[in-house]
């Protein structure tokens, strides 16, 4: 589905007319995000985005999974299986499940590691733990409060940024941006380019105005070491480069419990 053209125009009449509805949607989403969630038996990393649509979450999730595996962890992807008919919880079999059942993204993850599909995320986390995982990586679900996240990584489209800065349906945001950043997630920029040497966004572009605000609001970062090693990740016929946004680090990425060191 192609995003409406007015989503990228802060001055559009359609965006202004729909902004009251967007304010209502945003308020409901923030109220939902504030609900308490259940604590999984494993540490949980969530790779999400502040906007609707694709931004590079799946290749970012694959990068996190690979680095965790390289560091000696046994990570499991937890996904809702967008586009599939299964509700789970079920371990996705890349050879035994179809895209109609599990969705394309779940099959992509399952081809390279343990992947659990579950609409009920706490139940999915329990299944991942039962299958021997030591850490969970959620592909999407940042705005879903059902499962407590130990670390969240928000992926922002490097070209589209936050669009017109309005909330659905007036714009692409799932909820007002600053409140979404209240949990101090890490921030990363994605770019649909085949090379990790992505040039900076031109002055005045949506990404150029969005990324500094993400940096100031996020208050966490992924280290320069990961930024230097960022690489293009194939996903659904495209390649995206995931580049962390430099943001001030405050304390440890993990809160409320001891967790294994992460490779960034």
C-alpha positions in Angstrom: 0.0 0.0 0.0 1.4 3.4 -1.0 1.3 6.1 1.6 -1.0 9.1 0.8 1.0 12.0 -0.7 -0.2 14.5 1.9 1.6 12.4 4.6 4.8 14.0 3.5 3.5 17.6 3.3 3.1 19.4 6.7 1.1 22.1 5.0 -1.4 19.9 3.2 -5.1 20.7 3.7 -6.0 17.0 4.1 -3.5 16.6 6.9 -4.8 19.6 8.7 -8.4 18.5 8.3 -7.7 15.0 9.6 -5.5 16.2 12.5 -8.3 16.2 15.1 -9.0 12.5 14.3 -5.2 11.9 14.4 -5.1 13.5 17.9 -7.8 11.1 19.1 -6.0 8.1 17.6 -2.7 9.2 19.1 -4.3 9.6 22.6 -5.8 6.1 22.4 -2.5 4.6 21.3 -0.6 6.4 24.1 -3.1 5.2 26.7 -2.7 1.7 25.4 1.1 1.9 25.5 0.9 3.0 29.2 -0.8 -0.2 30.3 1.4 -2.6 32.3 2.8 -5.6 30.5 3.9 -9.1 31.6 7.5 -9.9 32.3 8.9 -12.6 30.0 11.1 -15.3 31.3 13.9 -14.0 29.0 15.3 -10.5 28.2 13.3 -8.9 25.4 14.7 -6.6 22.7 12.0 -4.9 20.5 12.7 -3.6 17.0 9.9 -1.3 16.1 9.1 2.0 14.4 7.2 5.2 15.3 5.3 5.2 12.0 3.1 2.8 10.0 4.4 0.9 7.1 7.9 -0.4 6.3 10.9 1.3 7.7 13.5 -1.5 7.8 12.4 -3.3 11.0 12.9 -6.8 9.5 16.5 -6.3 8.3 17.3 -4.6 11.5 15.9 -7.5 13.5 18.0 -9.9 11.4 21.1 -7.8 12.1 20.4 -7.9 15.9 19.7 -11.7 15.7 23.0 -12.3 13.9 25.1 -10.2 16.3 23.5 -11.9 19.3 24.2 -15.4 17.8 27.8 -14.3 17.1 28.1 -13.3 20.7 27.1 -16.8 21.9 23.4 -16.2 22.7 20.5 -18.3 21.5 18.1 -15.6 20.2 14.5 -16.2 19.0 12.5 -13.9 16.8 9.0 -13.2 18.1 6.6 -12.0 15.4 2.9 -11.5 14.9 3.2 -13.0 11.4 1.7 -10.1 9.5 -0.1 -11.2 6.4 -0.5 -14.8 7.6 -3.5 -16.7 9.0 -1.9 -18.4 11.9 -2.4 -16.9 15.4 0.0 -19.2 17.3 1.9 -19.5 19.4 3.7 -21.7 17.0 7.3 -22.2 16.0 7.6 -21.2 12.3 8.9 -23.9 10.0 10.4 -22.3 6.9 9.9 -25.5 4.9 6.5 -26.5 6.4 4.6 -23.3 6.6 3.5 -21.1 3.7 3.4 -17.4 3.4 -0.4 -17.5 3.6 -0.1 -19.2 7.0 2.9 -17.4 8.6 3.5 -14.3 6.4 6.7 -13.5 4.4 8.6 -11.9 7.2 8.2 -14.8 9.6 9.4 -17.2 6.9 12.4 -15.0 6.2 13.4 -15.1 9.9 12.7 -18.9 10.2 15.1 -19.6 7.4 18.0 -18.4 9.6 16.9 -19.0 13.2 14.3 -19.9 15.8 11.1 -17.9 15.0 7.9 -17.9 17.1 4.7 -16.6 15.6 2.2 -15.4 18.2 -0.6 -12.9 18.4 -0.4 -13.4 22.2 3.2 -12.1 22.7 3.6 -13.3 26.3 2.5 -16.8 25.2 5.0 -16.6 22.3 7.8 -15.6 24.7 7.0 -18.6 26.9 7.2 -20.9 23.9 10.6 -19.4 22.8 11.9 -20.0 26.3 10.7 -23.6 26.2 12.5 -24.1 23.0 15.8 -23.1 24.5 16.1 -19.4 23.6 18.1 -17.1 25.9 16.9 -13.8 24.5 13.9 -12.6 22.5 14.0 -10.2 19.6 10.6 -8.8 18.7 10.0 -7.8 15.1 7.5 -5.0 15.6 5.3 -4.5 18.6 6.8 -1.4 20.2 3.4 0.2 20.7 2.0 -3.1 22.1 2.2 -3.2 25.9 1.5 -6.9 26.5 5.1 -7.8 26.9 7.7 -5.8 28.9 10.6 -4.7 26.8 14.1 -4.5 28.3 15.4 -2.6 25.3 13.6 -1.0 22.3 15.2 0.0 19.0 13.1 2.4 16.9 13.9 2.3 13.1 13.2 5.5 11.2 13.0 5.5 7.4 16.0 7.6 6.3 14.1 9.0 3.3 10.6 9.6 4.6 11.5 10.5 8.2 8.4 11.2 10.2 6.5 12.6 7.2 4.3 15.5 8.0 4.7 14.8 11.7 1.0 14.0 12.2 -0.7 10.9 13.6 -2.7 8.4 11.5 -4.8 9.1 9.5 -3.5 12.6 9.2 0.0 11.4 8.9 2.2 8.3 9.2 2.9 8.4 13.0 1.3 5.7 15.2 1.2 8.2 18.1 2.8 11.6 18.8 6.5 11.2 18.4 7.9 12.7 21.6 5.7 10.6 24.0 6.7 7.5 22.1 10.3 8.3 23.0 9.5 8.6 26.7 10.8 5.1 27.3 14.2 6.2 25.9 14.5 3.6 23.1 17.6 3.5 20.9 17.1 5.0 17.4 18.4 3.8 14.1 18.0 5.1 10.5 17.3 2.9 7.6 18.0 3.6 4.0 16.8 1.6 0.9 20.3 1.6 -0.6 22.5 -1.3 -1.4 25.6 0.2 0.1 26.3 1.0 3.8 27.9 4.3 2.7 24.6 6.1 2.7 25.2 9.9 2.2 23.6 12.2 4.7 20.1 13.4 4.0 20.0 16.8 2.2 19.1 19.8 4.4 15.4 20.4 4.7 14.5 16.8 3.9 12.1 14.9 6.2 14.9 12.7 7.4 17.2 15.7 8.1 14.6 17.3 10.3 13.4 14.1 12.0 16.7 12.4 13.0 18.0 15.3 15.2 14.7 15.2 17.1 15.0 11.4 17.5 18.6 11.9 18.8 17.5 14.4 21.4 14.5 12.5 22.5 15.9 9.0 22.5 18.7 9.5 24.9 20.2 6.2 24.0 22.4 5.0 21.2 23.8 2.0 19.5 27.5 2.2 19.7 29.9 3.7 17.0 31.2 0.2 16.6 27.9 -1.0 15.2 27.6 2.1 13.1 31.0 1.4 11.5 30.0 -2.2 10.8 26.5 -1.4 9.5 25.8 -3.3 6.3 23.1 -3.8 3.8 20.6 -6.5 4.7 18.5 -8.2 2.0 14.8 -8.2 2.7 11.9 -9.0 0.4 13.9 -8.2 -2.7 15.3 -4.9 -1.3 18.4 -4.0 0.7 18.5 -1.6 3.6 21.4 -0.1 5.5 20.7 0.3 9.2 22.7 3.2 10.8 22.4 4.1 14.4 21.6 7.7 15.2 24.2 9.1 17.6 22.4 9.9 20.8 23.6 10.5 24.4 23.9 7.3 26.4 22.5 7.3 29.9 23.4 4.2 32.0 23.0 0.6 30.9 20.6 -0.4 28.1 19.1 -3.0 30.4 16.8 -2.0 33.2 15.3 -3.8 36.2 17.4 -7.0 35.8 20.8 -8.4 35.0 21.1 -9.4 31.3 23.8 -10.7 29.1 26.1 -8.2 27.5 25.1 -7.3 24.0 27.5 -6.9 21.0 27.0 -3.2 20.5 
